[in-house]
Amino acid sequence: MKADKKLKRFLMVLIFCFTSSASAVVLHVGPSRTYTTIQAAIDAATDADEIIIYEANYVEDVTITNLNALYIHANDTDRVTVKGMFNLYNPTNATWSDNNIIEGLIFDQSGIASGWCVQHKYARNNEYKQCIFMGDGSGANGIYGYLQYGLNIARHCTFYGLASPYSNGYAAGLHVVDSIIAFNTAQPYNATGYSGVATYSNYYNNSLLPVGVGDTTGTIFQDPQFLSTDPFDSDFLVLGAGSACIGTASDATDMGAFKDPVIQLLSSDPNNGESWPREMNN
């Protein structure tokens, strides 16, 4: 009898896993694709779907509400720029947006005097990978982690030309790891009781960013030496071979910015074979 129950339970789990994976779909976003805006694809998505975004400037605000395990990423080496607010937003703590991965996007708030590239509210365990959060010094900010809730991570990202590059906290909010924080004009925002975290990262030329914001293990303070700081250049925020950042991240790979496409796209696995959050398990 016990053996029959175990077999039944095993079969139910197997069926659940099969039906869950079978239900996931791939949605394509681009000027000549099924969806011409990111928001349209989000609205059509269900949990665990993949959204591939093709090269273009997307002038739109994007809101993800109560969706989980999405993999949203640029197509191959396409330069995908979002000019608008990107929100993982839920109105109350009755719902959450969990375990989403956003990879390879440029969040550009150039010319914007305030606000954030990305905001979280009731969003947990979400990860930004190889993304750029940028402004032109006008006053826009990077990631607002909504410190009271959740645990989110920005890994191998670049925060450039912003006011406050990010908000975070060690116990909750946002962890910044293996990233570059350069040419920003204000301190990271930290709520009372939370300490900033930017481990194995590079602080450089931030006019109001103090040396040592919370845990800065492995942090360096040298010019990252980008090949280009022109957003229209194909080498925009790609690290030069002699950069102080090369090999200084916690996983011994280039930190922050966009890496060489051959290196960047070795794996199509959104987790690159890692369990989330890798850094917290070291």
Buried (B, 14 or more C-beta within 10 A) or exposed (E): EEEEEEEEEEEEEEEEEEEEEEEBEEBBBBEEBEBBBBBBBBEEBEBBBBBBBBBBEBEBEBBBBBBBBBBBBBBEBBBBBBBBBBBBBBEEEEBBBBBBBBBBBBBBBBEBEEBBBBBBBBBBBBBBBBBBBBBBBBBBBBBBBBBBBBBBBBBBBBBBBBBBBBBBBBEBBBBBBBBBBBBBBBBBBBBEEBEBBBBBBBBBEBEEBEEEBBBBEBBBEEBBBBBEBEBEEEEBBBBBEEBBBBEBBBBEBBBBBBBEEEEBBEEEEBEEEBEBBBBEEE
